[in-house]
Amino acid sequence: MARTGEFLMALAEGMLAYFPEMADEMVTRFGIPRAEAVARINRAYPGQEFGPYPDLMCH
């Protein structure tokens, strides 16, 4: 499991790309700043760990 500079939860290798893509989608679809998108993701999943892609989170 790894932690990134942006996301506070522990992510397995395959999920390291999934969360930044989720933030990018939020910026594109909702027109919010990236920092806000990352903050919303961090607020929604505090302290959780996500397994290798495809984790259940991806469905």
N, C-alpha and C positions, 0 to 999 in steps of 0.2 A: 504494500500500500504506500502511496505517496501523497504528499500535500503540495499544493502549488502556491504561488504568490498571491493568486486571486481567490481561490476557493478554499474554504476552511475545513471541508470534510476530507477524509482519507479516500483516495481513489486508486483502484487497480489500474494497471497499464492501459488497457483498452478504453477506460473511462476518462483518461486524461484528455482525450480529444472530444469526448461527448459533451462535457460541461461547457467548454468554451464555445462549441457550436450552438448549444442551447442559449447561451448569452447572446451570441450573434443573431440568432433568430428573434429573440426578444427585441433587440435593437431595431432590426429590420421591420418586424411586424407591428411593433407598438410605438416606435419612434422615441424610445427612452434612451438616455445615455448608457453607455456600457457599464459604467460604475454602478448605476442603479440596477441594471440587470444582474450583475454579479452580486450585489447586496441582497437582492430579492431571492436569488438562488441560495445564498448562504443562510438567509433567514429561514428559508423553507426546509433546509436539510441540516440543521446544526448537529455536529458531532456524529453523523452517520458515516458508515463505511459502505462502499459500493464495490462489489466483486468485479471480476473480469467481464469485459464486453462479450455478449450482451447480458448485462445484469437485468433483473426484473424491472428496474427503473426505466429501461429503454422501451418497454411495451406499453 
